[in-house]
Amino acid sequence: MPAIPSLGGLRGRGNSRAKAVPVRPIPVPLSAYVVDCAVYVGGKRLPGRWTHIEAIKEVRKRHEGFVWIGLHEPDANQIQGIAETFGLHELAVEDALEAHQRPKLERYDDTLFLVVKTVRYVEHESPTTANEIVETGELMVFLGRDFVITVRHGNHSGLARLRRELDDDPERLQLGPAAVVHAISDHVVDHYLDVTGRIENDIDVMEAQVFAPRSQVSAEQIYLMKREVLELRRAVMPLATPVQRLAEGYTRLVPDEVRSYFRDVADHLTTVSERVAAFDELLSTLVDATVAKISLQQNTDMRKITSWAAIITVPTMIAGIYGMNFDYLPELHWKFGYPLVITVILAICLLLYRIFRKNGWL
């Protein structure tokens, strides 16, 4: 694999990408972007601190084990040395540098490149007032014969705890770097399950409020929830194909022992996908119910307004007649004329009120 001359100018390739001026690599301390670099032999982590060059030399000198390097939001200058050492394809490296990638699995020579979306549930007081419910990040994974490199974008998708759990499970790590890829996939999908469970509770709360007699939930709030579910769907749905490929023997980099574990991840992902699809349908139904409820309320208000307008029309009409400048009007000079007119007005208004009340307009 030829060395990558300069990754700084990769973003300028293609009609859909803006051109960038190539930059000269600047040496950066490993601690600035390398979260961890470890060598595993026989499933156990070797002691000491390693640079990426020292780590891969040690593994290839022993002809066993693998290297696991974790990176957090590196730039082109920082990742160039690692890309050259491990022979990473420039297109995969370019994708790893840019966030907002779609979940996918690609094969470049003897290296696999996997992109997964991470999700985090944002705590909030009520789903009807929250502006954000789901926060997403990204994990890019390079899998080789004797190495696995993870590139993380976002602040919530750390793998430190997962790495500690794997360090305590050498039998699992004996399966090689593919076991790390499975652990990462399983870790991400487990978070999907947790987030969907908590979103389901939020939707239940919103559904109860929508059908409450005097609900304050608006269609805009439901659309906000629907948008958050859509963001979750974009993270979950495209990942099904990559996981299925890994479970079906897409590459020899994933041994048969690990493929069976990916089938379990695929099953969990199917469960998540079904939940997300159900959320989307339920929220669409809630939107329709909210719009229908608003229309019904408006119709009720219009009936009330119409009823009161009809009642007010009676005294207005009679007062208008007796306000005319004519000398000969019925009972105009009779001393009981005024009480009679008021009585007639009240009687007619009361009759109309009882009719509208009986018909449910008031």
Helices and strands as residue ranges (DSSP letters): G 10-12, G 30-32, E 34-41, E 44-45, H 52-62, E 66-72, H 76-86, H 90-97, E 104-108, E 111-121, E 134-143, E 147-153, H 160-167, H 170-173, H 177-210, H 219-236, G 237-239, H 240-247, H 256-322, H 337-358
